[in-house]
Amino acid sequence: SGVSQGLMRWYVDRQKAEQQAQAAMETRKDWLPAKCPNCGGPLSVDTVNWTGPSTADCPYCSTNLRPAMQS
């Protein structure tokens, strides 16, 4: 039925979105330094302020972090 197909599509789309979010988190972990290159504050994917898919601000000094800044 249309309802069953709609529910199945919703479920599949949700699974894809969750997988993409997990992949993005893994990518972020790969380049995010353990400490801020400016203030030395500890960083993690949960504590920085994400400003884009691959940019974040340090929660302590607001330095913009990018993949090229990896030490």
C-alpha positions as CSV (number, residue, x, y, z in Angstrom):
1,S,0.0,0.0,0.0
2,G,1.0,3.6,-0.3
3,V,1.3,4.0,3.5
4,S,3.6,0.9,3.7
5,Q,5.8,2.3,0.9
6,G,5.9,5.7,2.5
7,L,7.0,4.2,5.9
8,M,9.6,2.1,4.2
9,R,11.0,5.0,2.3
10,W,11.1,7.1,5.5
11,Y,12.9,4.3,7.3
12,V,15.5,3.9,4.5
13,D,16.0,7.7,4.3
14,R,16.5,7.9,8.0
15,Q,19.1,5.1,8.0
16,K,21.0,6.8,5.2
17,A,21.0,10.1,7.1
18,E,22.3,8.4,10.3
19,Q,25.0,6.7,8.3
20,Q,26.0,10.0,6.7
21,A,26.1,11.7,10.1
22,Q,28.3,8.9,11.5
23,A,30.7,9.2,8.5
24,A,30.9,13.0,9.0
25,M,31.7,12.5,12.7
26,E,34.5,10.1,11.8
27,T,35.9,12.5,9.3
28,R,35.8,15.3,11.8
29,K,37.7,13.1,14.4
30,D,40.4,12.4,11.8
31,W,41.4,16.0,11.3
32,L,40.5,17.8,14.6
33,P,43.6,18.3,16.7
34,A,43.6,17.2,20.3
35,K,44.3,20.8,21.5
36,C,43.8,24.2,20.0
37,P,46.8,25.5,18.2
38,N,46.1,29.0,19.5
39,C,45.3,28.6,23.2
40,G,46.1,24.9,23.9
41,G,42.6,24.1,25.1
42,P,41.5,20.5,24.8
43,L,39.3,19.8,21.8
44,S,36.9,17.1,20.9
45,V,34.1,16.7,18.3
46,D,31.6,17.2,21.1
47,T,33.0,20.4,22.5
48,V,34.0,22.5,19.5
49,N,31.4,24.8,17.9
50,W,30.9,23.4,14.4
51,T,30.6,26.2,11.8
52,G,30.5,24.0,8.8
53,P,31.1,20.4,7.7
54,S,34.9,20.8,8.1
55,T,35.3,24.0,10.1
56,A,34.9,24.6,13.8
57,D,35.6,27.2,16.4
58,C,37.6,26.6,19.6
59,P,35.1,26.7,22.6
60,Y,37.8,28.6,24.7
61,C,39.3,31.3,22.4
62,S,37.0,31.0,19.3
63,T,39.9,30.3,16.9
64,N,38.6,29.0,13.6
65,L,39.8,25.4,13.1
66,R,40.2,23.8,9.6
67,P,41.6,20.5,8.4
68,A,44.9,22.1,7.2
69,M,45.5,23.2,10.9
70,Q,46.1,19.6,12.0
71,S,49.3,19.2,13.8
